[in-house]
């Protein structure tokens, strides 16, 4: 179990608890009361820390190396029913963007999302979750297939941004993302978007237009990362914490600005501390969201979706 810097008090108490229990098992000394006291303090410390997280700490949690990624959610939700589909039929198959058909119960969904790696080798293979233009074109191809067969779309967002390399720009990165945004606004099937980690820039928006946009509690969604914002404004990454605060990128901020529809509660300590509960929560909210949308006609869906995005950023005194 890896601990972030602000979680070190929890780590120390956990180590004390484990040592006390080990002493009790290895000797005849009764340490029951001591273990109970440490356990009580551990619970209180956890509640205190996670109740008062700063925006930057939530950004750190969204990047936790043990946090579940897109394929983890799909495997847990769909099991063996998931069939991954490949390629954009133009250039190649982008490993940073995955998609395919899967079932939750008896209902089929088209799942799409960015996928990060678990170690150095898989991170390189997945390009650190940064999709190229062919990734966004593959996503659009799958969404159009879902529309053809009247299958709802579920989009999982977890990316530090679209790949900014020269070859990506040569193949039309901006056009591919803009095309996806346009096509998603008028797709004639329900679209449910779930932000499960980082939601950065156009890389997130390229698969982020939906009838229901949900954010897990310890995720972030912004036009730019705190580090990049800090380097532009202050010519240094040292001010990333101030940048995170100013960007208003947390789920609470997004909900307050009416840019998302719902915040999905995570287990205490983050999604990685209790994966099974997180998977069940996400599965249930996908089904609940679909129930709200399934009886709307294609015309009603697209009209409501367009109105929703057209009204963003409009304020009245």
C-alpha positions as CSV (number, residue, x, y, z in Angstrom):
1,X,0.0,0.0,0.0
2,X,1.5,3.3,-1.1
3,X,0.8,6.4,1.0
4,X,0.8,10.0,-0.2
5,X,2.6,12.7,1.7
6,X,-0.5,13.9,3.5
7,X,-1.4,10.3,4.4
8,X,1.8,9.7,6.5
9,X,0.0,10.1,9.9
10,X,-2.3,7.2,8.8
11,X,0.7,5.1,7.8
12,X,2.4,5.7,11.2
13,X,-0.7,4.7,13.1
14,X,-1.2,1.6,10.8
15,X,2.3,0.5,11.5
16,X,1.8,1.0,15.3
17,X,-1.4,-1.1,15.1
18,X,0.3,-3.9,13.2
19,X,3.2,-4.0,15.6
20,X,0.9,-4.1,18.6
21,X,-1.1,-6.9,17.2
22,X,2.1,-8.8,16.3
23,X,3.3,-8.5,19.9
24,X,0.0,-9.9,21.1
25,X,0.3,-12.9,18.8
26,X,3.9,-13.6,19.5
27,X,3.8,-13.3,23.3
28,X,1.4,-13.8,26.2
29,X,1.0,-10.0,26.8
30,X,-2.6,-8.8,26.5
31,X,-2.5,-5.8,24.1
32,X,-6.2,-5.8,23.3
33,X,-6.9,-2.4,24.8
34,X,-3.8,-0.9,23.2
35,X,-4.9,-2.2,19.8
36,X,-8.4,-0.8,20.3
37,X,-7.1,2.6,21.2
38,X,-4.8,2.7,18.2
39,X,-7.6,1.5,15.9
40,X,-9.9,4.2,17.2
41,X,-7.3,6.9,16.7
42,X,-6.6,5.5,13.2
43,X,-10.3,5.8,12.2
44,X,-10.5,9.4,13.7
45,X,-7.3,10.4,11.9
46,X,-8.6,9.1,8.6
47,X,-11.9,10.9,8.9
48,X,-10.1,14.1,9.8
49,X,-7.7,14.0,6.9
50,X,-10.1,13.0,4.2
51,X,-12.8,15.4,5.4
52,X,-10.5,18.4,4.8
53,X,-8.8,17.5,1.6
54,X,-7.4,20.5,-0.4
55,X,-7.9,20.6,-4.3
56,X,-4.3,19.6,-4.8
57,X,-4.6,16.6,-2.4
58,X,-7.6,15.5,-4.5
59,X,-5.5,15.8,-7.6
60,X,-2.9,13.6,-5.9
61,X,-5.5,11.0,-5.0
62,X,-6.8,10.9,-8.6
63,X,-3.3,9.9,-9.7
64,X,-2.7,7.3,-7.0
65,X,-0.8,4.4,-8.6
66,X,-3.2,1.9,-7.0
67,X,-6.4,3.7,-8.2
68,X,-8.5,1.5,-10.6
69,X,-8.4,2.3,-14.3
70,X,-10.9,2.0,-17.1
71,X,-10.3,-1.7,-17.8
72,X,-10.6,-2.5,-14.0
73,X,-14.1,-0.9,-14.0
74,X,-15.2,-2.7,-17.2
75,X,-13.9,-6.1,-16.0
76,X,-15.6,-5.7,-12.6
77,X,-18.9,-4.4,-14.1
78,X,-19.1,-6.6,-17.2
79,X,-17.0,-9.7,-16.4
80,X,-16.5,-12.0,-19.3
81,X,-19.2,-10.3,-21.4
82,X,-16.9,-7.5,-22.5
83,X,-15.6,-7.7,-26.1
84,X,-12.9,-5.2,-26.9
85,X,-13.0,-3.6,-30.4
86,X,-9.9,-2.2,-32.1
87,X,-8.8,0.3,-34.7
88,X,-10.0,3.5,-36.3
89,X,-10.1,2.0,-39.8
90,X,-7.7,4.8,-40.9
91,X,-4.3,4.7,-39.2
92,X,-4.0,2.1,-36.4
93,X,-5.3,1.0,-33.0
94,X,-4.5,3.4,-30.2
95,X,-3.7,1.5,-27.0
96,X,-4.4,4.6,-24.9
97,X,-8.1,4.6,-25.9
98,X,-10.0,1.3,-25.4
99,X,-13.6,0.5,-26.2
100,X,-16.0,-2.4,-26.8
101,X,-19.3,-4.0,-26.1
102,X,-20.3,-5.3,-22.7
103,X,-23.3,-6.1,-20.6
104,X,-24.6,-5.1,-17.2
105,X,-27.2,-7.6,-16.4
106,X,-29.2,-8.0,-19.6
107,X,-28.5,-4.5,-20.9
108,X,-25.7,-4.0,-23.5
109,X,-23.5,-0.9,-23.4
110,X,-20.7,0.5,-25.6
111,X,-17.8,1.2,-23.2
112,X,-15.1,3.7,-24.1
113,X,-12.3,5.2,-22.1
114,X,-8.7,6.1,-21.7
115,X,-6.5,3.4,-20.2
116,X,-3.3,4.0,-18.2
117,X,-0.6,1.5,-17.4
118,X,0.4,-0.1,-14.1
119,X,4.2,-0.1,-14.5
120,X,6.8,1.4,-16.7
121,X,6.3,-1.1,-19.6
122,X,2.5,-0.9,-19.6
123,X,2.6,2.9,-19.2
124,X,4.7,3.2,-22.3
125,X,2.4,0.7,-24.1
126,X,-0.7,2.8,-23.1
127,X,1.2,6.1,-23.8
128,X,0.4,7.2,-20.2
129,X,-3.3,7.4,-21.1
130,X,-2.8,10.1,-23.7
131,X,-4.7,9.3,-26.8
132,X,-3.6,10.2,-30.4
133,X,-6.1,11.3,-33.1
134,X,-6.7,7.7,-34.1
135,X,-7.8,7.0,-30.5
136,X,-10.5,9.7,-30.7
137,X,-11.5,8.4,-34.2
138,X,-11.8,4.9,-32.9
139,X,-14.0,6.2,-30.1
140,X,-16.2,8.0,-32.6
141,X,-16.4,4.9,-34.8
142,X,-17.6,2.8,-31.8
143,X,-20.1,5.5,-30.8
144,X,-21.5,5.6,-34.3
145,X,-21.8,1.8,-34.2
146,X,-23.7,2.0,-30.9
147,X,-26.0,4.6,-32.4
148,X,-26.7,2.3,-35.4
149,X,-27.8,-0.6,-33.1
150,X,-29.4,1.6,-30.5
151,X,-26.9,0.7,-27.7
152,X,-26.2,3.3,-24.9
153,X,-22.7,4.6,-24.5
154,X,-20.7,4.7,-21.3
155,X,-17.5,6.8,-21.3
156,X,-14.8,6.6,-18.6
157,X,-12.5,9.6,-18.4
158,X,-9.0,9.3,-17.0
159,X,-6.3,11.2,-18.9
160,X,-3.6,13.8,-18.3
161,X,-4.6,15.2,-21.7
162,X,-4.5,14.3,-25.4
163,X,-1.0,13.4,-26.7
164,X,0.7,16.6,-27.6
165,X,3.4,15.2,-29.9
166,X,4.2,16.5,-33.4
167,X,3.0,13.4,-35.2
168,X,-0.4,13.7,-33.3
169,X,-0.8,17.3,-34.5
170,X,0.2,16.2,-38.1
171,X,-2.6,13.7,-38.1
172,X,-5.2,16.2,-36.9
173,X,-5.4,16.0,-33.1
174,X,-7.5,19.2,-32.8
175,X,-9.9,18.2,-35.6
176,X,-10.4,14.7,-34.1
177,X,-11.4,16.1,-30.7
178,X,-13.6,18.8,-32.2
179,X,-15.3,16.2,-34.4
180,X,-16.0,14.0,-31.4
181,X,-17.5,16.9,-29.5
182,X,-19.8,17.8,-32.4
183,X,-20.9,14.2,-33.1
184,X,-21.5,13.5,-29.4
185,X,-23.9,16.4,-29.0
186,X,-26.1,14.9,-31.6
187,X,-25.7,11.1,-31.0
188,X,-29.1,9.6,-30.9
189,X,-28.5,7.2,-27.9
190,X,-28.0,7.9,-24.2
191,X,-24.4,8.9,-23.2
192,X,-23.3,8.4,-19.6
193,X,-19.9,9.9,-18.8
194,X,-18.0,8.9,-15.6
195,X,-14.8,10.8,-14.6
196,X,-12.8,8.1,-12.7
197,X,-9.4,9.9,-12.4
198,X,-7.9,12.8,-14.2
199,X,-10.1,14.9,-16.6
200,X,-7.6,17.1,-18.3
201,X,-8.2,19.5,-21.2
202,X,-9.5,18.5,-24.6
203,X,-8.2,15.0,-24.1
204,X,-11.1,14.5,-21.6
205,X,-13.7,16.6,-23.6
206,X,-13.1,14.4,-26.7
207,X,-15.1,11.6,-25.1
208,X,-16.8,13.8,-22.4
209,X,-20.1,15.1,-23.8
210,X,-23.0,13.3,-22.2
211,X,-26.6,13.3,-21.0
212,X,-25.3,12.4,-17.6
213,X,-21.8,13.5,-16.5
214,X,-20.7,11.9,-13.2
215,X,-17.5,12.6,-11.2
216,X,-16.0,10.4,-8.6
217,X,-15.4,12.3,-5.4
218,X,-11.6,12.4,-5.6
219,X,-11.2,13.3,-9.3
220,X,-10.6,16.5,-11.1
221,X,-11.8,18.1,-14.4
222,X,-10.2,21.2,-15.9
223,X,-9.0,22.9,-19.0
224,X,-5.4,22.5,-17.8
225,X,-3.5,20.6,-15.1
226,X,-2.3,22.5,-12.0
227,X,1.3,22.0,-12.9
228,X,0.9,23.4,-16.4
229,X,-1.1,26.3,-15.1
230,X,1.6,27.0,-12.6
231,X,4.4,26.9,-15.2
232,X,2.5,29.3,-17.5
233,X,1.5,31.8,-14.8
234,X,4.6,31.6,-12.5
235,X,7.2,30.0,-14.8
236,X,7.5,27.3,-12.2
237,X,5.7,24.1,-11.0
238,X,6.2,25.2,-7.3
239,X,2.8,27.0,-7.3
240,X,0.8,24.0,-8.4
241,X,-1.2,24.0,-5.1
242,X,-2.3,27.6,-5.6
243,X,-3.1,26.8,-9.2
244,X,-5.3,23.8,-8.2
245,X,-7.2,26.1,-5.8
246,X,-7.7,28.8,-8.4
247,X,-8.8,26.4,-11.2
248,X,-11.9,25.2,-9.2
249,X,-11.3,21.7,-10.6
250,X,-12.8,19.4,-7.9
251,X,-16.1,17.6,-8.1
252,X,-17.7,20.0,-5.6
253,X,-16.6,23.0,-7.7
254,X,-17.9,21.4,-10.9
255,X,-21.2,20.6,-9.4
256,X,-21.5,24.1,-8.0
257,X,-20.9,25.5,-11.5
258,X,-23.4,23.0,-13.0
259,X,-20.8,21.5,-15.3
260,X,-21.5,18.0,-14.0
261,X,-24.7,16.3,-12.9
262,X,-23.7,14.2,-9.9
263,X,-20.8,13.4,-7.5
264,X,-20.2,9.7,-6.9
265,X,-19.1,9.0,-3.3
266,X,-15.9,7.1,-2.8
267,X,-14.9,4.9,0.1
268,X,-13.0,6.7,2.9
269,X,-9.4,7.1,1.6
270,X,-10.2,6.9,-2.1
271,X,-11.4,4.4,-4.7
272,X,-8.3,2.3,-4.4
273,X,-8.9,1.5,-0.7
274,X,-12.0,-0.5,-1.4
275,X,-12.2,-1.3,-5.1
276,X,-15.2,-3.7,-4.8
277,X,-17.4,-1.0,-3.2
278,X,-16.3,1.5,-5.8
279,X,-17.1,-0.8,-8.7
280,X,-20.5,-1.6,-7.3
281,X,-21.3,2.1,-6.7
282,X,-20.3,3.0,-10.3
283,X,-22.2,0.0,-11.7
284,X,-25.4,1.0,-9.8
285,X,-25.2,4.7,-10.8
286,X,-24.7,3.8,-14.5
287,X,-27.9,1.7,-14.3
288,X,-29.8,4.4,-12.5
289,X,-28.7,7.0,-15.0
290,X,-29.7,4.7,-17.9
291,X,-33.2,4.2,-16.4
292,X,-33.7,8.0,-16.4
293,X,-32.7,8.2,-20.0
294,X,-33.9,5.1,-21.7
295,X,-37.5,6.2,-22.4
296,X,-36.5,9.5,-24.0
297,X,-36.8,9.6,-27.8
298,X,-33.7,10.3,-29.9
299,X,-35.0,13.8,-30.6
300,X,-35.6,14.5,-26.9
301,X,-32.1,13.2,-26.0
302,X,-30.3,15.4,-28.5
303,X,-32.4,18.5,-27.7
304,X,-31.8,18.1,-23.9
305,X,-28.1,17.5,-24.4
306,X,-27.6,20.5,-26.7
307,X,-29.6,22.8,-24.3
308,X,-27.5,21.5,-21.4
309,X,-24.2,22.5,-23.0
310,X,-25.6,25.7,-24.5
311,X,-26.6,26.9,-21.1
312,X,-23.2,26.3,-19.5
313,X,-21.5,29.6,-18.6
314,X,-24.7,31.6,-18.9
315,X,-25.5,33.5,-15.7
316,X,-28.4,35.8,-14.8
317,X,-28.3,38.5,-12.1
